[in-house]
Amino acid sequence: MNRKWKQDKGEPNLNEEAFPVEKERLARWPAIVLASAMVFLYALGIYSIIRFFVLHLEALAFIGLALGVFGEIISRNIETLTYLLIGLVAVTIISIPLILKAMAKFGRTVMVFAIFAPAILIIGIGVLFVILGLFIGTPIPSLFGLLFLLFGGVMLFFLHRWRGRVYLAGHIFELSAKAVATEIGTLVPSILFGLFSVFNVIMGAASVFFVLELLAPVQNSIVTGIVIFLVELGYAWLVFSFMYLADGTIIGIIDDWYRNPTVDKANLMKGFVRVWRVVGPIIKFSFVMALLSTVARTVRKKAEEQRTRGEGGLGLIGLMFLGLVTAIAYGLVQFITYFTLPAMVIEGKGFKDSVQRSYTLMWRHWVDVLLAYFGIESAYALFMVAMLALYGTAGAAVGWFLIAPALVTTVPPIFVSIFTVVAFILVGFIPAYFLFRPMKAAYNTILYEFAKDMEAGGQLPSRMPPDLKQQFQNIIAREQATPRIGRWAEPKFPEELVTKIKEEFKEAKEEGLVKYVKERLIGEETKTEVGLMKELCEHLRRIGVDSTLLESGSIDTIERQCIKVEGRNIDFVQVQSLPSTSGRPSELCYQYHYVVRVNVKGLESKLKAEVKPPAYWKLDLIEKRVVDFKWEGGELAQMLNADFDLKNKMLKGGLDKLVMSADKEHQCVRIMHTPGTWTTITVGSVSLAVGRKAFPTREDFEAYDKIAQHIRSIANVRP
């Protein structure tokens, strides 16, 4: 039988529709812990603020006085402030769509410029240093110049070597802008996270000051440091959690937009629902990143404090070195986990599997991730300058033509314009920030989709523009043209099993190899098949499937001996022994049939579904395993291709070579593995069907049962 040799680890799948409610609840325990921490920390922050104003009534009086003065200023200049607000609202409404359209149209050019510019700038600086050294007759500037030239030249060579990926990064930037412009709801999570961040900073600062005041009598720097570290870690965890929840919502929206090219199914609520399904892994991921960030920040702060106090020596050097190590570790983890959040939201993976998936994709697409880190922020910064220029221009116009004539005092219009330009630019940073987060999350999502398209050979539906698709196909062609060792996936077997078979083969030489294989390892065909059915029935019961062994000729059975299944979409499970595909008498293959009893008359074409290897396999060229496949056939094949949760479960179980066969004689559909693909192993000149007892795990059976559910949904609707 075609499946991987593996133990059932019972790893929970966090997809809400595919797994039991008990596992779903277990996956949500981090949300309960986070909610408890949030209640405690915010209660501490609010109490600290209230306590401060109770103990310092003069501060409360000062705030009241300031508000009174501010209110009086507003009342005296209501007309001026009205013009300011109208101008700010108008320029915001105009600038955001305008900048998004500009990024969608010119993003590739700006992105390529932003990526190549640093290398060219470094080379230019090197040339200047060399010229300066030659001019003043000192070799030191020239040496520095040569170093700059060398470094810039290496950068330029690298970028030229991967120029195809640089242009691809520009295309992805444009597509990200188009996605955000189309799904304007992606701005909502960014705005909410921005407001939450401000509140979180206020609460965190108040809590830290209160804890420092509370622990002052203790006079123990270690205890104080630990408590402050824990408080800061708690608030950092809250920030990272809400940041990833906001980004995850954007990722869900962009994924729905990208993968549905004909119908726009994306919306804010669906994005939030997709995030909530994997809230447990997201919170775990947030805690890890918050811990690394807090450690790096604490070490850096301690080193700065020791340097400020004038304390040098080995202690300061050690802290500085530790700060460097923690900063590098934090940056490296950020780089490796670049695809972790999309893996959680898009594929429904858990924390560990998402990190592993991110590492695998990062290893294959490290150039793309590197360009994303150094390119997207620079490109967006250039567009942000243009956006702030719009705000400044609008501020100058409002100040000169509206506010200056309305003022009672005779202030020159130029000074009023300068003031409004500065005010408008400062305010413009706020929408620029809120716009950057959706752009960054959209880029991350589309780059992840690009990696998935690479695995699927470009067969998945997408909104990829024609020019980008052509470039994408060229990249795939180059990847496939690259010679690789062991390109196709092969089954892996436990080493102890292979060793055991090889050792027993030495003892079997005198008995006759074929006789030994048939009697001791395989057994007589009929006898083994009956015993195998009994073992399979007992195994199904152990994994929670209500099953009964029916003898051949029983009323309920469809043909020969079979296992009857109750309370599932699958009705029967049968074992069929088939002759050797190689013609060797020593090789015996067993095939399991998962039978769905339905009326198939007239539905044969609709119920046809099959994976034809290797044309529709997509393989992990590093780990040598199947990572995607495509069903071919009728309506059933279309439904199975659309069920991504089922496909993920099948890939996890190694169930990538199934075929559905409509049996008109017995009025049923058989779910079985493609003939010729059962797991065998060759020792010497003999092939052994060592995989014949690889019974389905609980997850595998659920996958078969989900296929049976699709079969029933088609068979119950007459053509």
N, C-alpha and C positions, 0 to 999 in steps of 0.2 A: 504493500500500500504506500502511496506517495505522501509522505509527510516527514517532518524533521524528527530525529531522535531527540527528545527533550523531556524534562520532567515538568509536571504541572506545578508551576510556582504559585499559582493563584494570584497573579498580579492584577490588581483592580483596574478595570477600564473605566475612565471617568465620564464616558458618554452617557447621558441621561437616558437615552432611549434603548441602549443595548444591554445594560447591566442591572442586576437586582437593586431594589431600594435599599437593602441593608448596606451594600457596598457603597452606594451613593452617599448614604449618611456617614459612613466611615470616612469618605473622601472629604466631607465638609467640616471635620473637626478643627482644621486650622482656622476656619472662619469664626468658630466659636471662641477660640483662644484669642484671635485678633480683636474680636468685638469686646471681650473682657478687658484686654489691655487698653483699648481705646476708651472705654468707660472710665477705667481707673486713671489713665493719664490726663484725660480732659477734665475729669473731676478735680484732679490735683492742680491743673492749670487754672481752672476757674476759681477754685478756692484760694490759690495764691494771689490772683488779681484782686478778688474781693477783700482778702486779708490785708493786702498792701494799702488799698484805699481806706479801709477802716482805721488802720494804724497811721495813715498819713492823710488826714482830712484836708490839709493844705493843698495836696496834689489834686484832690477832687475839686476843690474850690478854684484852683488855677485852670483846670480843664473847663469848668463851667464859665469862667471869665473869658477864656480863649474862644469858646463857642459863641459867647455873647458878642464879642468883638467881630468874629467871623460873620455872624448873622447880620450885624449892623453893616458891615462892608458889602455883603450881598444885597441887602435892601437898598443901599445907596447906589449900587452899580448893577441893578437888576437887568437893565437894558444891555449893558456891556457883556454880562455873563450869559445872557440869552443868545447874543450873537456868537459868543465863544462856543456854547453848547451846540447851537445849530450848525456852526462850521465844522466842529469835531464830528458830529453825527453824519453830516453830509460827506465829508472826506473819507470817513470810515466805510460808509455804504458804497462809495465809488471805488475806493482804493483796493479793497479786498478782492472783489471780482476781477478788477483790472490787473492786479498783480498775479492772480491765479491764471488768467488768460495769457499773460506775458510769460509765466513760467511754463505753461503748456505749449507755447509756441517757440520760445527761444531758450528753453531750459537746457536742451542738449548742448547748444553752443556755449552757454554760460558755464555749464558743468565741465565741459572739456577744457575751457579756458581756466577755470578754477583749479583743475587737477594739474594742468601743465605749467601754470604760472609759477608755482614755488620753485620748480626745477630751473626754469629760465631765469628767475630772479636770483637764485643762488649762483648760477653761472655768471650772471651779470656782476654780482658783488665780487666774485672771484676775479673777474677781469679787472675791475676797478682796483682791487688790492694789488694785483700784479703790476698794473700800470703805476700805482702809487709807489711801490717798492722800487721800480726801475727809475722813477722820476727823482726820488730822494736818495737813491743809491744805497738803500738798506735792504738786506735780504729777508728780514722778518715779515714785513707785509706781503712780500711775494710768496713766501712759504704759506702764510695763511690763505692767500689767494689761490695757490695750487690746491690746498685742501678743499676750499670751496668749489673749485672747478672739478675736482675729482668726485666730490659728493654729488654735486649737481649733475655731472655727466652720468653717474651711475643711476640717479633718479630718472634722467631723461631717457637713458637706454631702457630701463625697466618699463617706463610708460610707453615707449615706442614698441617694445616687445609685446605689450598687452594693449595696444591701441584699440583693438577690436572690442575689448572689454570696457575701455574708457568710453568709446562711443555708445556702447550698450548702456553704461551707467547714465549717460546723458538722455538716452531714450527712456529709461526707467524714471528718471527725474521728471520728464515731460508727462509720462503716463500717470505718475503720482499726482501731479498738479491737476491733471484732467479728472482724476478720480475724486480729489477733494472738492474741485469746483462742481462736479456733478452731485456728489453726496455732501452737501453743505452741513448736514447733521453731524459730520465728524468734528465740527468745531465745538459742539456742546460738551463732550467729555473733556476737551482741552480747557474750556472756560471753567468748568466745574472744578477740575483739578487745580487750576490756578488760584481760584478762590479758597479752596481747601488748603493749599500750601501756605497762603498768607495766614489763615487761621491757625494752622499747625505751628508755624514759626512763633506766633505770639504765645500760644499755649506752652510751647517748648521752652522759650526764654523765661516765661514766668515760673515754670516748674523748676528749672535749673537754679534760678535765683533763690527760690524758696528752699530747695534742698540744701544749697550752700549755707543759707542762714540757719537752717535747722541743724546741720551737722557742724556748725562752727564750734560749739562747746566740746565736741569730741576730740578735736585737735589730732586727728589721725589721718594723714594724707592718703594712706592706702584705702581705708574704708570710704573716705570721701570720694576718691577717684573711682572706686568700683561702683558706688551708688550713682554718681554722675554718669558714668559709662552706661549703666543699665537704663537710666532715664533717657539719655540721648539715643541709645539703641532702640528703645520703645518708640520714640517719635520718628526715628529714621524708618523703622518698620512700617509705621502708618503711612509715611510719605511714599515709600517704595510700593506698598500695596495698592494705594489709590492711584499712583502713577501707572502701574502695570494694569490695573483694572480699566483705567481710562484708555491706555494704549491698546489693550486687548479689545475693548469695544470698537475702537477705530479699525483694528485689524479685522474683526468680524464683519464690519460694514464693507470694507474695501474688498475682502475676499468674496462676499456675496455679489458685489458689483462686478468684479473681474471675471468670476466663473459663470456668470449668467449674461452672455453677450446679447441675447435677443430680448430678454425681459429684465427690467430693473427690480430685483427682489430685495435689494438692500434697504435697510432702515435702522434707525437708532435702537428701537426696541429689540429687534432681532440680534443686533450686535451685543446688546447687554445680556440677552438670554444666553448667547453662546459663551460669553465670559463667565456667567454664573455657573454654567455646567462644569467649568474647570477652576472654580474659585479656590479649591483646596490646593492644587499644584501651584497656582499663581501666588498664593500667600506663602507657601513654602519657599518658592523661588525668591520672593520679596525679602523674606527673613535672611536668607543666605547673602543676598546682595547688601542688605542693610547692615549685617554683621561685618562684612568685609569693608564697607564704606566707613562705618563707625570706628573700626580698629585703625584704619589708615588715617582718619581724621584725628583720632585721639593721639596717636603716636606723633603725628606732625605738630599738633598743638603742644604736646609735652616738650618736644625738641625746641620749639619756638620760645616757650616759657623759660626753659633752661638757658637758651642763648640770650634772651632779654635780661635775665638776672646776672649775666656775665659768667656763668658756670660752664667752663669748657671741659677739657680732658676727655678721657675714654667714654664717660657717660654720655656726653653730647654726641661724640662720634658714633657710639652705638645706637643712640636714638635716631640720628640722621640716617644711618645705614638701614635700620629697621623701618624707618619711614619710607625710604626708597623701595625696599623690598615689598612692603605692604601696598604701596601705590602701584608698583609693577604688577603684583599679584591681582589687585583689584581690576586694573586695566586689562590684564590677560583674561580674567574670568569674563569680563564684559565682552571681550572679543569672541571667546569660545561660545558664549551663550547668546550670540546675536540672534539666532533663529529659535531660541527656546520658547519665547512667548507666541510666535506664530504656530509653532508645532503644537502647543497646548490648545490654542483657540481653533485653529483650522483642522487639525487632525485629532483633537480630543485626547492627546497623550498625557500621561502623568508626569510628575516632576522629573523623575529619574530618566524615563524614556525620552522626554523632551530635551533634556540636556544632552543625552546621547545622540539624539537625532540632530541637534544643533551642531554638535562636534563633528559628526559625519559630514553634514552639508558644508560646514565651515572649512573642513579639510579639502573638499572638492572645489569650493568657491571662495577660497581665501583671498584671491585677487579682488573679486567683486566686493567682499566685505571690507577689505582694506580701502578700496576706492570709495565705498559708502561712508566710512569713518572720516576720511580726509577730504571728500569731495562735496558731500551734500551740505555740510555746514558752511563751507566757503561759498558755494553757489547760492545758497539761500541768503547769506550775508550780503552778497551783491544785490540781490533782488530787494532785500530789506533796505539797503541804502536808497534804492529807487523809490520804495514805499515811503520812507521817511522824507525823501525829497518832495513827494506829493503833499505830505503833511506840512512841511515847511512852506511850500508854495501857497497852499491854502491858508496857512496861518498868516503869511505876509499879506495876502489879499484881504482877509477878514480884518486884520489890524489896520491896514491903510484905508480901506474903503468903508468899513462899518463901525469899528470901535473908535477910531480917532475922531471922526465927526461927532460921535455921540457923547464923548467925554466933555464934562463941564470945564475942566482945566484946559489950558492951551498947551498941551504937550505936542511936540513935533511928531508928525505921523511916522517918521523913520524910527523913532524910539519905540513907539507903540508897536510897529511892525516887528522890530527885533524881539520885543517881549513875546508877542503872539507866535512868532516863528519858533522860539525856544519852547514855549508851552506846548505847541502843537507837536513838535518833534518828540518831546518827553512823553506826551500821551500816546504818540504813535508807536512807541515801543511795546505798549500793552497788546494791541491787536497783532503786531508783528510776532510777539511771543506766542499768542494763542494760535496763530496760523502755522507756526513752525512745527509744533508737536504733531498735528495731523499729517503734515508733509513728511516728517521723519518716520512716523508709523506707517504711512502709506508706502513709502519707499521700501521699508523693511518688509512689508507684506508682499509687494510685487516682486521683490528680489527672491523671496521665499517661493512665490508662485513660479518664478522663472526656474528655480532649482527643481521644483516638482515637474515642470514641463520638460526639463532636461531628462529627468528619469523616465517620463512617459513618452519621450520622443516627439513631443509637440502634439500629442493626440487629444489632450484635454481641451474642453471648451474654454475660451478666454476672449478678452477684449484687446488682444494684442494687435496693434496696427500692422498693415501689410508690410511696410518697410522694416519695422522691428522684427516681424515674423521671418522675413527673408534673412536678416542678419542672424536671427536665432537659429534658423535651419542650417546656415553656414557653420555656426559654432558646433552644432550637433554633428554635422558631417565631418568636421575636423576631429572631434572627439572619437567618433566611430572609426576614423581612418588611422588613429593612433594604435599601433600594435600593443596588445596587453597580454600578459601571461595568465592563463586560467580565466578567460573572459566569462565563460558560462558557469552558472551556479551548479554545484555538485552537493549531494547529501553528505552530511558528516555523521560519523558513527563513533560511539564510545570506544576509546582505545582498549579498554579491558575486554570488550566483546570481540574485537578483531584479534587481539592476542590470544584469547581463549580458543577461537576457531582455528587459528594457525597452529597452536600447540596440539589440539586434538586431531588435527589432520595428520600429524606425524604418526600418531598411534593408529590411524585408520588405514594406513597404506596396505598392511597385510590383509585386512578384511575386504578390501576392494573399495575404491573410492566412491563409486556410484552407489553401491549398496549402503555404505555408511551414511552418505548424504541423505538418501531416501528414508532409512530406518531410524537413524539417531538424531538427525537435525531437522528433517522434514516429516518423516513418518509416512505411513500409507495415506494416500490421498483422501479416501472416504473417512477413515478413522480420524485423521487430523482435522478435517473440516467440521465433523461433529463436535470434537473436543474444542475446536476454536470457537464454535457458536456458543457453547456453554460458557467458556471464559469471557467471551464478548458480552453475553447477557449479564453475567455477574458484574463485569466492569461497568456497564451502563447503569446498573442499580447503584453502584458505589458513587457514581458522579451525579446521582439524583434523578435519573431517568426511570420512570415506571415502565418496566419491560418484562415480558414473559416469553419463554421459549416455546414455540409451537412446533410439534412434530409434523412431518410431511403427511398430508392427507387430512389435517384438521380442518374444521369448517371455516374458521376465520382466515386461514392462510391463503395466499394467492397462488403459490407453487412451492413445492418442496419445503424443507425445514427453514423456518425463519424466526425472527424475534419480533413480537408485536409490541408496539410502543403506545402507551396511553397518555392522553392529555397533551399531546404535542401536534404540530403540523405534520410531522413524519408519522406514517402508519406502521411501517415495517423496516427492519434491517436484515439484509441477507448477505451471506458470504458465498462467493463464487470462485472456484479454483479454475485457473486457465492454464493452457499448455505453455511451454517455454517459448518466448519470442525469439530465442537464439537457436532453437532446435536441440538444445542439450537436454538429455533426459534427467540430469541432476537438478535442473532449475525448475522450480514450481512457484507460480505467482498466485496470490490471492487478492481478490477485489471485493470491497464492501459496497453494497448497494443500499442507499437510503431511499426508501420507496414511499411515494405519495400517491394514495389511491384517489384518482379523480377521473372524470369522464373526459378523455382526450380526443374524442371524435371531432374532427374538423378543426382542432386547435394545434395540430402537429407543428405547423410553421411558427405559430406564436410562442410555443413552449420550447423552441429550439434555442439552446445557449451552450456555447463551448469556447474554451480557450485553446487556441491552436499554437502550441509552442513550436519554435521559439519566436515566431513572428510578432506576437503580442506581449512578450515578456519585456520588462525593463529591469535591468540588473544593477545592483550595487557593485561597481567595478572594483571597489576596495575590499568590501566584506564578502564578495562573491555570493550574493543572495538575491533572490527576486524581490524587488521593491515595488513593482506595479505590474498590472496586466490588464488586458482588455477582453471583455466578452464579445463574441460574435454570434449573431443569430437573429431571432425575431424580437417580439415585444418583451419576452422574458430577459433577453440579453440587455436591452435598453434599461429595464428596471434595475438589473444587477449592476450595470455600469454607474447608475445614478446613486446607488446605495454605498456611499463612501465609508460609513461605519462598518458595514458588512465586509467591504474590501480590506479595511485595516485589520479586522479580526482574522480574515482568511490569510493575509500576509503574515501575521504574527504566528499562525499555526502552520504555515507552509502549505496551505491548501490552494495552490495556484494553478492546478491542472485538472479542473473539474469539467464534466460534460453532463448535460441533461438529455435524457433519452425518453421520448414518449413511447410507451409500450401499449399498442392498440389491442394486442391479444388479451392482456390482463387488465386493461383500462387503468393505467397508472403511469407515473413519471418516475424515472430512476435517476437519482443523483449519484454519480460515480466518478472515479478518477479515469483519466484518459488511458486507454490500453497501452501497455509498453512503458509506463512510467513508474512502476512499483519499485520500491527501494530494494536493490540487490547489491551484493558485494562479491567481488571476484577474488578468490584465493587460489593461486596457481592457475589451473585451466578450468576451474569449476566456479560457476556463479551460484551464490546462495541467496535465497529470498529472506534475508534476515529481518526485513521490515514487515513481514506478514502479521506479526502480533503487535504492531504499533497501534494500539487501540486509540480511538478519538478521546481527546481531553474534554472536559466540560465546555470549554470555550469553542472547541472544534464542533461539538455537537450543536451548540447554539447557532453556529454559523450555518450548518446544514439545515437546521430547523428554520432559520430566517429565509433561506432559499426556498424551502418548502412553503413558507407563508406567501412568498411572491408567486409561486406556482399556483397556489389555491386562489389567489386574488384574480389571476387570469382565467383559470378554469371555471370559476363561478360566473363569469360574464360570457354569455354565448356570442359568437361572432355574428 
